[in-house]
Amino acid sequence: MHNITSSERTRRLIDNAERVVVAAFFAALCYRFAATLGEKPSNLIFLFSEGIVALFVLLRRSTDQLSMRPADWLVAFV
């Protein structure tokens, strides 16, 4: 049986949390744009492009390395 270390468990938790947040933001975006598609069908192009990005995040492989330094997270967030 494979023993999971605490840092690996934390890395998996953060990785899965990121996927949930991306999926939730994309779902909220779709919900907001659904009402405008009748007036602005060009919004489908925007939804498609953002959907590709969300799909790439959701389907990517998990990482073996994750920085826990706050400065790295701040740079990535900004």
CNS distance restraints for C-alpha pairs under 8 A (distance, minus, plus):
assign (resid   4 and name CA) (resid   8 and name CA) 6.24 0.50 0.50
assign (resid   4 and name CA) (resid   9 and name CA) 6.49 0.50 0.50
assign (resid   5 and name CA) (resid   9 and name CA) 6.21 0.50 0.50
assign (resid   6 and name CA) (resid  10 and name CA) 6.18 0.50 0.50
assign (resid   7 and name CA) (resid  11 and name CA) 6.09 0.50 0.50
assign (resid   8 and name CA) (resid  12 and name CA) 6.18 0.50 0.50
assign (resid   9 and name CA) (resid  13 and name CA) 6.14 0.50 0.50
assign (resid  10 and name CA) (resid  14 and name CA) 6.17 0.50 0.50
assign (resid  11 and name CA) (resid  15 and name CA) 6.05 0.50 0.50
assign (resid  11 and name CA) (resid  65 and name CA) 7.94 0.50 0.50
assign (resid  11 and name CA) (resid  66 and name CA) 6.49 0.50 0.50
assign (resid  12 and name CA) (resid  16 and name CA) 6.06 0.50 0.50
assign (resid  12 and name CA) (resid  62 and name CA) 7.66 0.50 0.50
assign (resid  13 and name CA) (resid  17 and name CA) 6.01 0.50 0.50
assign (resid  14 and name CA) (resid  18 and name CA) 6.14 0.50 0.50
assign (resid  15 and name CA) (resid  19 and name CA) 6.57 0.50 0.50
assign (resid  15 and name CA) (resid  62 and name CA) 6.95 0.50 0.50
assign (resid  16 and name CA) (resid  20 and name CA) 6.32 0.50 0.50
assign (resid  17 and name CA) (resid  21 and name CA) 6.19 0.50 0.50
assign (resid  18 and name CA) (resid  22 and name CA) 6.16 0.50 0.50
assign (resid  19 and name CA) (resid  23 and name CA) 6.10 0.50 0.50
assign (resid  19 and name CA) (resid  57 and name CA) 6.76 0.50 0.50
assign (resid  19 and name CA) (resid  58 and name CA) 5.61 0.50 0.50
assign (resid  20 and name CA) (resid  24 and name CA) 6.06 0.50 0.50
assign (resid  21 and name CA) (resid  25 and name CA) 6.11 0.50 0.50
assign (resid  22 and name CA) (resid  26 and name CA) 6.14 0.50 0.50
assign (resid  22 and name CA) (resid  54 and name CA) 6.34 0.50 0.50
assign (resid  22 and name CA) (resid  57 and name CA) 7.61 0.50 0.50
assign (resid  22 and name CA) (resid  58 and name CA) 7.79 0.50 0.50
assign (resid  23 and name CA) (resid  27 and name CA) 6.05 0.50 0.50
assign (resid  23 and name CA) (resid  54 and name CA) 6.84 0.50 0.50
assign (resid  23 and name CA) (resid  58 and name CA) 7.65 0.50 0.50
assign (resid  24 and name CA) (resid  28 and name CA) 6.13 0.50 0.50
assign (resid  25 and name CA) (resid  29 and name CA) 6.13 0.50 0.50
assign (resid  26 and name CA) (resid  30 and name CA) 6.18 0.50 0.50
assign (resid  26 and name CA) (resid  50 and name CA) 7.62 0.50 0.50
assign (resid  26 and name CA) (resid  51 and name CA) 7.15 0.50 0.50
assign (resid  26 and name CA) (resid  54 and name CA) 6.94 0.50 0.50
assign (resid  27 and name CA) (resid  31 and name CA) 6.16 0.50 0.50
assign (resid  28 and name CA) (resid  32 and name CA) 6.18 0.50 0.50
assign (resid  29 and name CA) (resid  33 and name CA) 6.13 0.50 0.50
assign (resid  29 and name CA) (resid  47 and name CA) 7.91 0.50 0.50
assign (resid  30 and name CA) (resid  34 and name CA) 5.87 0.50 0.50
assign (resid  30 and name CA) (resid  47 and name CA) 7.00 0.50 0.50
assign (resid  31 and name CA) (resid  35 and name CA) 7.45 0.50 0.50
assign (resid  32 and name CA) (resid  36 and name CA) 7.73 0.50 0.50
assign (resid  33 and name CA) (resid  37 and name CA) 6.39 0.50 0.50
assign (resid  33 and name CA) (resid  43 and name CA) 7.15 0.50 0.50
assign (resid  36 and name CA) (resid  40 and name CA) 5.81 0.50 0.50
assign (resid  36 and name CA) (resid  41 and name CA) 7.64 0.50 0.50
assign (resid  36 and name CA) (resid  43 and name CA) 7.71 0.50 0.50
assign (resid  37 and name CA) (resid  41 and name CA) 4.72 0.50 0.50
assign (resid  37 and name CA) (resid  42 and name CA) 7.55 0.50 0.50
assign (resid  37 and name CA) (resid  43 and name CA) 6.29 0.50 0.50
assign (resid  37 and name CA) (resid  44 and name CA) 7.13 0.50 0.50
assign (resid  42 and name CA) (resid  46 and name CA) 7.27 0.50 0.50
assign (resid  43 and name CA) (resid  47 and name CA) 6.20 0.50 0.50
assign (resid  44 and name CA) (resid  48 and name CA) 5.96 0.50 0.50
assign (resid  45 and name CA) (resid  49 and name CA) 6.23 0.50 0.50
assign (resid  46 and name CA) (resid  50 and name CA) 6.20 0.50 0.50
assign (resid  47 and name CA) (resid  51 and name CA) 5.81 0.50 0.50
assign (resid  48 and name CA) (resid  52 and name CA) 6.28 0.50 0.50
assign (resid  49 and name CA) (resid  53 and name CA) 6.74 0.50 0.50
assign (resid  50 and name CA) (resid  54 and name CA) 6.28 0.50 0.50
assign (resid  51 and name CA) (resid  55 and name CA) 5.95 0.50 0.50
assign (resid  52 and name CA) (resid  56 and name CA) 6.20 0.50 0.50
assign (resid  53 and name CA) (resid  57 and name CA) 6.41 0.50 0.50
assign (resid  54 and name CA) (resid  58 and name CA) 6.14 0.50 0.50
assign (resid  55 and name CA) (resid  59 and name CA) 6.01 0.50 0.50
assign (resid  56 and name CA) (resid  60 and name CA) 5.86 0.50 0.50
assign (resid  67 and name CA) (resid  72 and name CA) 6.85 0.50 0.50
assign (resid  67 and name CA) (resid  73 and name CA) 7.77 0.50 0.50
assign (resid  68 and name CA) (resid  72 and name CA) 7.58 0.50 0.50
assign (resid  68 and name CA) (resid  73 and name CA) 7.58 0.50 0.50
assign (resid  69 and name CA) (resid  73 and name CA) 6.69 0.50 0.50
assign (resid  70 and name CA) (resid  74 and name CA) 6.11 0.50 0.50
assign (resid  71 and name CA) (resid  75 and name CA) 6.24 0.50 0.50
assign (resid  72 and name CA) (resid  76 and name CA) 6.21 0.50 0.50
assign (resid  73 and name CA) (resid  77 and name CA) 6.03 0.50 0.50
assign (resid  74 and name CA) (resid  78 and name CA) 6.08 0.50 0.50
